[in-house]
Amino acid sequence: MTGVDGLPALPDLAVIEGFLGHQRWFAGKSRSWRITAATTIGWLRTEAPAVRLTLVTVSYDDGEAETYQLPIVSYPEPVEHLSHALVGDDGVTWSYDALHDKDATPVWLRGIDAQDVGEGWSFHRDSSVEELPPAGPSIVIGAEQSNTSVIFGDTVILKVFRKISPGLNPDIEVHSALAAEGSPHIAPLLGWLEGQWDDGGSASLRSDGSASLAMAQTFLHNSTEGWATATASVRDLYAEADLHAHEVGGDFAGEAFRLGVATAEVHEALARALPTATMEGKELDTLADGMRTRLERAVAAVPDLEPFASALGSGFDDLAALDEPVEVQRVHGDYHLGQVMRTLDGWKLLDFEGEPARPLEERRALDSPSKDVAGMLRSFDYAARHLLADHPPDPRLEYRAVEWAERNREAFCKGYAEASGRDPRDQAVLLRAFETDKAIYEVVYEARNRPRWLPIPMSAIQRLAATGDEEADQ
């Protein structure tokens, strides 16, 4: 079907709905939903095969609405190698998710390099970049849950944001700020794509507005994800169950120390480049109240938490009672071993987008660096224990898991302290509150999605509750 000006028309809403419901990056599958609008905000290429930027409005029965991005490439006949990415066809036009089309994706890189501007969109090259590196054919990374990333050869990675919120995405904002600071701990930002609209393009966005649609970075080839590196160390330890963590050839503590250094240096750079403030009094009350509310909801959802609720809540009471201001700044916000890469020249931090499910204003809000530290400490615990979930109880391995986690938690904090001059463990009340809040979230998640993994966060709940009981007895 042909649309305005001879360009292909959008598939029907029912067709797009059928496609959206099967995508890993669509977060609304567990809710009752429908598509109420699909709007082309611009064309990246008008000659065949045409490439369009489409915003899709998803409305839920509870009144909420979300907007998702679906770039579409259209062909006048079927394309067999794109059949897995078929959005739909009407017998005249075949529409595909453009990010899976090697002939369509170079449009994004050429646009960034030339800083092209068109109706409904504009490309931007970061001020630290003179030109983009040569890039090879594209391939989509299949493991992502909330966005879609496309690798070009071994030089460039393009992240396309699927769930869209008005304004500049924190991942772009933070990477640009860190690039300006010369931080060695990031994959350099190359540029980004911004969408603009003035026709009410989506009911869940302002009638006039803009949003970040994609960003390009240097691809970290010859690198290994932090989770893979850490869990390899744990497997080595379990294979040598009669050895201690520091005696195994794959000891991770040195890497944990260096990761602590990199984390502190990124926090310092963010404090220089972006706003900072302090939190005290009523603001700490509000922070603690949010944690208490999440605890109450978690207890209602997972009764196993009930015996520990009072002791856990005491940690939030201690947070509210702090009589010294807490320094806050921009932080990562969703920090764990899956968000870092070990490269030949050190650790790199990824994905400063925050938790995509949270509103943009929350993801851009100032927070304590202790939140990131707590997230990484919880990740060490997961790395140490996840293999135990599929094994019969073994006291020796359980002991080794505790030992590995404690050794690497300590090494990380020591590295952080060496780089910043502040040991995060010295702010024990703050760190305990954030770690408790994270563990409570994990309990609910595992109970709903991976019940066999529930013992991992529950072991942390018992430890954190015991800390509260000890403090109450003093």
C-alpha positions, 0 to 999 in steps of 0.5 A: 500500500502506498501512503502520502507522497508515494511513500509506503503506508504504515502497517495497520495497528493490528499488524503492528500490535501482533509484531510488538507482542512478540518482542523481547524489548516490549515490557507490557506483555504481562499487562492488558494492552492495545496500540492506540496510535502509530505515527511516522515522525520522519523518514531517514531515507525516502528512496526505496527501500524507504526507512521511517522512524515510527512511534507507537503508543501503547495504552493499558487498561489501567490508564497508563500509556507508553511509547515505543520506537519501531524503525521500519524499512519497506520493500515492494517484495518479500525479503527472505533473510529478513523474514524473522523481522517482518512487521507485516505486509499487505501484498504490495509492501513488506515492512520489516524492523529496519535494525535487522536490515544490513542495507538500512542500518548504515543510514544511522552512522552516515547521519551521525557522521554528517550531522544530518538534519531532516523533518522530525529528526536530527543527528548529532556528533559528539564534540569530542569526535572529529569523524566516525571510524570506518564501520563494517556490516551490522549485526543485532545483539540478541540478548538485550531486554529493553533496547536494541543494539547493533554492532558494525564490524568491530568498531561501532555499536549503535544502541536504539532506545525502544521505550521512549521518554521526552528529553535527553536520555541519561545514557547520552547525557552522562557519556557526553559529560564523561567524554568531556572530562576525558574519563578512560572508563567509558566506551567513547560516545560518537553521537546520537539521534534525536526525534522531534514532533509537533503533531501530537505524534504520541498520546503518551508524550507531549504534543510538541517535544523531542526525545533521544532515539539512538546513540553510537559508541566505540565498540569494545572489542576484545573485551569480556563482561564483568559477570562472565569474568567473575563467574569464571572465577567462581567456577574455578573455586568450586572446582577446587573446593578444598582451596580458599578463594585467594589460593585459586588461580582465577582469584577475582579480588585484584579485578574487584579492586581495580573495578572499585578504583574505576567506579570511584573515578567515574563518580568523581568525574560525574561530580565535576561535570554535572550538578551535585547537592546534599540531602538531609532532614525531610529529604532523607525521610522521603528516601527512607519512606520510599524504602519502607513502602517497597518493603511493605509491598514486598512482604505482602508479595513474598511472605518469607520476608515477614520474619525479617521485616522489623529488623530490615525496617530498622535500617531505613529508620537509621537512614531517616535519623542521620544527622549529617547531610548526605552528598548526592550527584549523578550516578549510574543507577543500575550498577552490577557486573553486567554493566561493566566490561574488562578490556585490555586497558582496564574496566569500562562502565556501560549503560548509564540509562538507569532503570528503563522502567522508571520515569526519566525524571527519576533516572536523572535525579541526583542520588548517593554514590552508595547506591551504585556501590550497593548494587555492585556488592549485591552483584558479587553475592549473585556471582558467588551463589548463582551456581548453587541454585542448581545443585544439592545443598553442599556446606563446603560450596556454601562456605566458599561462596560466602568467602568469595563474595566477602573477599571481593566485596572487601577488595572493591571497597578498598579500591574505591577508597584508594581512588576517592579517599572515602571508604564506602563502608564508613557510611555504614547506615547509608550503604546498608539501607541501599543494599537492603532496598536492593535485596528486597527488590531481588526477593520479589523478582526471584519469587516471581520469575526464578524461584530456584534463585530465591535463596540468593537474595534471602541469604542477604536478607538474613545477613542484613536483618542480623545486622539490624538485630545486633545494632538493636541489642547494643 
